[in-house]
Amino acid sequence: MVSIVTNVLPALIVMSFAEKLNHYSKRKSFRYGIPFLVMMVAGSFGLQQFSNLRYQYSKKQPVTPEEMKKYGVNMKKRQEVTLETEYDKVKNVDIDNWENKRGPRPWEEEGQTTAAKH
């Protein structure tokens, strides 16, 4: 067994880089193991960037009602908007009688819209 090891090692030392690459590329551990390890390391760095974004933006404070009024956003009070009031609004909508209206397309001029074909 010692003679086999001593015969193989000098042959690998004498080989050129291209021959070594060709020799190792035939092995499964090189063909599948090295790409796997590279993807694991690269994936961990990628996930690190995404998790940094998560924690970076989670530190932001919510907007206060005073700031909303400052920018012109009118918020309803919490007592005005409840699930029951919104349900009553939706319950009163007539969903049986409706008409399909075609919206304007960006490439059409105003008034050029054609009637929708049924």
C-alpha positions as CSV (number, residue, x, y, z in Angstrom):
1,M,0.0,0.0,0.0
2,V,2.9,2.4,0.7
3,S,4.2,1.8,-2.8
4,I,0.9,2.8,-4.4
5,V,0.8,6.1,-2.4
6,T,4.4,6.9,-3.3
7,N,3.8,6.2,-6.9
8,V,0.7,8.4,-7.2
9,L,2.0,11.4,-5.3
10,P,5.0,12.1,-7.5
11,A,2.8,11.8,-10.5
12,L,0.4,14.5,-9.2
13,I,3.3,16.8,-8.3
14,V,4.8,16.6,-11.9
15,M,1.4,17.2,-13.6
16,S,0.6,20.6,-15.0
17,F,-2.3,22.7,-13.8
18,A,-4.5,21.7,-16.8
19,E,-3.7,18.0,-16.2
20,K,-4.5,18.3,-12.5
21,L,-7.8,20.1,-13.3
22,N,-8.7,17.4,-15.8
23,H,-7.7,14.7,-13.2
24,Y,-9.8,16.1,-10.4
25,S,-12.8,17.1,-12.6
26,K,-13.4,13.4,-13.2
27,R,-14.1,12.8,-9.5
28,K,-17.6,13.0,-8.1
29,S,-16.5,14.9,-5.1
30,F,-15.0,17.7,-7.2
31,R,-17.9,17.8,-9.7
32,Y,-20.7,17.8,-7.1
33,G,-19.1,18.6,-3.8
34,I,-17.2,21.8,-4.7
35,P,-20.2,23.5,-6.4
36,F,-22.4,22.5,-3.4
37,L,-20.0,24.1,-0.9
38,V,-19.7,27.2,-3.0
39,M,-23.5,27.6,-3.2
40,M,-23.8,27.1,0.6
41,V,-21.3,29.8,1.3
42,A,-22.7,32.2,-1.3
43,G,-26.2,31.5,-0.2
44,S,-25.4,32.3,3.4
45,F,-24.0,35.7,2.3
46,G,-27.1,36.3,0.2
47,L,-29.4,35.5,3.1
48,Q,-27.4,37.7,5.4
49,Q,-28.2,40.7,3.1
50,F,-31.9,39.9,3.1
51,S,-32.1,39.5,6.8
52,N,-30.2,42.8,7.3
53,L,-32.9,44.5,5.2
54,R,-35.5,43.0,7.4
55,Y,-34.0,44.3,10.6
56,Q,-33.0,47.6,9.1
57,Y,-36.6,48.5,8.2
58,S,-38.2,46.9,11.3
59,K,-36.6,49.7,13.4
60,K,-38.7,52.3,11.7
61,Q,-41.4,53.9,13.9
62,P,-45.0,54.0,12.7
63,V,-46.4,57.3,11.6
64,T,-48.3,59.2,14.3
65,P,-51.7,60.8,13.6
66,E,-50.2,64.2,14.0
67,E,-47.7,63.5,11.2
68,M,-50.6,62.2,9.1
69,K,-52.5,65.5,9.6
70,K,-49.3,67.4,8.8
71,Y,-49.1,65.7,5.3
72,G,-52.8,66.1,4.6
73,V,-54.0,62.5,5.3
74,N,-57.4,62.4,7.0
75,M,-57.7,59.2,9.1
76,K,-61.0,58.0,10.5
77,K,-61.3,57.3,14.1
78,R,-61.1,53.6,15.2
79,Q,-64.7,53.6,16.4
80,E,-65.9,54.7,13.0
81,V,-64.4,51.8,11.0
82,T,-65.4,48.4,12.3
83,L,-66.0,45.1,10.7
84,E,-69.7,45.4,11.2
85,T,-70.0,48.9,9.5
86,E,-68.0,47.7,6.5
87,Y,-70.1,44.6,6.2
88,D,-73.2,46.8,6.2
89,K,-71.8,48.8,3.4
90,V,-71.0,45.7,1.3
91,K,-74.4,44.1,2.1
92,N,-76.2,47.1,0.6
93,V,-74.3,47.0,-2.7
94,D,-76.5,45.7,-5.6
95,I,-74.3,43.0,-7.3
96,D,-77.1,41.7,-9.7
97,N,-77.4,44.9,-11.8
98,W,-74.1,46.1,-13.2
99,E,-72.7,47.3,-16.5
100,N,-69.3,46.6,-17.9
101,K,-67.5,49.9,-18.6
102,R,-64.3,49.9,-20.7
103,G,-61.5,52.0,-19.3
104,P,-59.4,54.2,-21.5
105,R,-56.2,52.7,-23.0
106,P,-52.9,54.7,-22.9
107,W,-52.6,54.7,-26.6
108,E,-56.1,56.1,-27.3
109,E,-57.0,59.7,-27.2
110,E,-59.9,60.9,-25.1
111,G,-63.2,60.3,-26.7
112,Q,-61.8,57.7,-29.1
113,T,-62.9,54.7,-27.0
114,T,-65.0,52.2,-28.8
115,A,-68.0,50.4,-27.3
116,A,-67.3,47.1,-25.5
117,K,-68.3,44.1,-27.6
118,H,-70.5,41.6,-25.7
